Amino acid sequence: GNVLDREMREFRLGISSGRITSFTATPEYFDPGHNITINMTFNNTGTVNITGTAVIKVLNSTGDAAEEFMHTITDLISSENLSFSDTWNTSGVEEGSYNICGLCFV
């Protein structure tokens, strides 16, 4: 009748999952000083609400971040979308190739 040992584990019912469904940056070619419009849409593809952070990074040719935009995701309902729109002002940037990367952390 004596408890000699006990261990507990926490678990969660439901699936936490999401997907970037749309990601654009326009214009594709630009001169320094022009604004680049970046749009990203994130969809909750899981079965539970999602809270986290969406990050859009502009990376230069060496992979360093030239600009970064962060957005809070709060209780995004299953099957719902959340859209983000940012403007990158390219004044003062060096000529060369840039990549834009969208990430979502939950």
C-alpha positions in Angstrom: 0.0 0.0 0.0 3.0 2.4 0.0 3.9 4.4 -3.1 7.6 3.8 -3.8 7.9 5.9 -6.9 5.9 8.2 -9.1 6.6 10.2 -12.3 4.4 12.5 -14.3 4.6 13.6 -17.9 2.6 16.4 -19.5 1.0 15.8 -22.9 -1.3 17.8 -25.1 -4.2 16.6 -27.2 -4.3 18.1 -30.7 -1.9 18.9 -33.4 0.1 22.2 -33.6 0.9 22.7 -37.3 1.0 25.6 -39.7 2.0 26.5 -43.2 3.0 29.6 -45.1 0.5 29.7 -48.0 1.5 32.9 -49.8 4.8 34.8 -49.8 5.6 37.6 -52.2 8.1 40.5 -52.6 7.5 43.2 -55.2 9.1 44.6 -57.3 11.6 41.7 -58.0 14.2 44.1 -59.4 14.8 47.5 -57.8 17.2 50.4 -57.5 18.5 51.4 -54.1 16.0 53.8 -52.5 12.9 52.0 -53.8 10.4 50.3 -51.4 9.9 46.6 -51.5 6.5 45.4 -50.4 6.6 42.0 -48.7 3.4 40.0 -48.1 3.1 36.7 -46.2 0.1 34.6 -45.3 0.3 31.9 -42.6 -2.4 29.2 -42.2 -3.1 27.2 -39.0 -3.3 23.6 -40.5 -3.4 22.0 -37.0 -6.3 21.3 -34.6 -5.4 23.6 -31.8 -4.9 27.4 -31.6 -1.4 28.7 -32.4 0.5 31.4 -30.6 4.0 32.3 -31.7 6.1 34.6 -33.9 6.3 35.2 -37.6 9.6 36.5 -38.9 10.5 38.0 -42.3 14.2 38.3 -43.0 15.9 40.1 -45.9 19.3 38.5 -46.4 22.2 39.9 -48.4 24.4 37.9 -50.7 26.5 36.6 -47.7 23.5 35.5 -45.8 23.5 38.3 -43.2 20.2 40.0 -42.3 19.9 43.3 -44.0 16.4 43.8 -42.5 14.1 41.8 -40.2 10.4 42.2 -39.5 8.7 40.4 -36.6 5.0 39.8 -35.9 3.1 38.2 -33.0 0.7 35.4 -33.7 -1.9 35.1 -30.9 -4.4 32.3 -30.6 -4.8 31.7 -34.4 -7.8 29.4 -34.7 -7.5 26.1 -36.6 -8.0 26.6 -40.4 -7.7 30.4 -40.1 -5.2 32.6 -42.0 -3.2 35.5 -40.7 -1.5 37.9 -43.2 1.4 40.2 -42.7 2.5 43.1 -44.9 5.8 44.9 -44.5 7.7 47.5 -46.5 11.5 47.3 -46.9 13.0 50.7 -47.6 16.2 50.0 -49.6 17.8 53.4 -49.1 21.5 52.9 -48.4 21.6 49.2 -49.3 24.5 47.9 -51.4 23.9 46.6 -54.9 23.7 42.9 -55.2 21.3 40.0 -54.7 19.0 39.6 -51.8 16.8 36.8 -50.5 13.7 37.2 -48.5 12.9 34.4 -46.0 9.6 33.8 -44.1 9.6 31.8 -40.9 6.9 31.0 -38.3 7.8 29.8 -34.8 5.1 28.4 -32.5 
